[in-house]
Amino acid sequence: MLNFQFSVQPQTEQRLKKILNSIQDTESFARSIISYQISELQKSILNLRLDLDELEQKYQMTSQEFQEKFSQGILEDDADFMVWSGLYEMLCQNQLQLHELR
């Protein structure tokens, strides 16, 4: 059994208590939260990949190749490259989270 505490604003606490008091099946509720998070991560990954595809096409290299060159200092600190690096890091983090939730 899982028992946890977290801090939220009073209004959020009241709203959450109303939801929890109306729940009949806590297992289904917990699974639906996990499913929702998985769905959101999948959407985010798709959007990140679309953005990364544009940069990959523009610069004719994969994001992994780019990240290796960028982290080694081979590429300059161009605005596109800064964005690309951030997007790629977010993709990697989201993929890791998704893997852990599945």
C-alpha positions as a printed Julia matrix, in Angstrom:
102×3 Matrix{Float64}:
   0.0    0.0     0.0
   1.21   3.46   -0.9
   0.86   6.28    1.58
   2.26   9.68    0.68
   2.01  13.37    1.5
   2.6   16.45   -0.61
   2.06  20.16   -0.19
  -0.46  22.03   -2.3
  -2.32  25.31   -2.07
  -5.5   25.24    0.08
  -7.83  25.61   -2.9
  -6.08  22.74   -4.69
  -6.28  20.64   -1.53
 -10.06  21.18   -1.29
 -10.59  20.26   -4.93
  -8.4   17.18   -4.63
 -10.21  16.02   -1.49
 -13.53  16.24   -3.35
 -12.17  14.04   -6.1
 -10.64  11.53   -3.71
 -13.82  11.32   -1.6
 -15.85  10.37   -4.67
 -13.47   7.64   -5.82
 -14.79   4.11   -5.43
 -11.85   2.26   -6.96
  -8.49   3.77   -5.99
  -6.62   1.28   -8.19
  -8.45   2.52  -11.3
  -7.87   6.11  -10.24
  -4.13   5.52   -9.82
  -3.92   3.71  -13.16
  -5.77   6.53  -14.9
  -3.25   9.07  -13.56
  -0.39   6.94  -14.86
  -2.13   6.49  -18.24
  -2.68  10.23  -18.48
   1.0   10.91  -17.77
   2.04   8.35  -20.39
  -0.26   9.97  -22.93
   1.12  13.44  -22.2
   4.7   12.19  -22.53
   3.86  10.52  -25.85
   2.37  13.77  -27.18
   5.38  15.73  -26.0
   7.79  13.27  -27.6
   5.9   13.49  -30.9
   6.03  17.3   -30.87
   9.7   17.33  -29.93
  10.49  14.9   -32.74
   8.67  17.12  -35.24
  10.75  20.11  -34.12
  13.94  18.06  -34.18
  13.15  16.7   -37.66
  13.09  20.27  -38.98
  16.53  20.99  -37.53
  17.9   17.67  -38.75
  16.69  18.46  -42.27
  18.05  21.99  -42.14
  21.52  20.98  -40.95
  21.67  17.49  -42.54
  22.59  15.55  -39.4
  20.77  13.52  -36.78
  20.08  15.0   -33.38
  22.42  12.49  -31.78
  25.23  13.48  -34.16
  24.5   17.13  -33.49
  24.53  16.66  -29.71
  27.88  14.87  -29.81
  29.46  17.65  -31.9
  27.8   20.4   -29.87
  28.89  18.98  -26.52
  32.45  18.61  -27.81
  32.51  22.29  -28.79
  32.85  21.51  -32.5
  29.76  23.62  -33.28
  29.36  27.27  -32.3
  26.74  28.63  -29.9
  24.32  29.56  -32.67
  20.72  30.28  -31.57
  19.42  27.28  -33.55
  22.0   25.05  -31.9
  21.09  26.22  -28.4
  17.42  25.46  -29.1
  18.31  22.14  -30.73
  20.35  21.07  -27.73
  17.51  21.95  -25.36
  14.93  20.13  -27.44
  17.11  17.05  -27.67
  17.69  17.03  -23.9
  13.93  17.31  -23.3
  13.33  14.44  -25.72
  15.83  12.24  -23.89
  14.31  13.09  -20.51
  10.76  12.43  -21.73
  11.78   9.12  -23.3
  13.4    8.05  -20.03
  10.32   9.01  -18.02
   8.07   7.17  -20.49
  10.27   4.06  -20.27
  10.09   4.16  -16.46
   6.28   4.46  -16.46
   5.68   1.57  -18.85
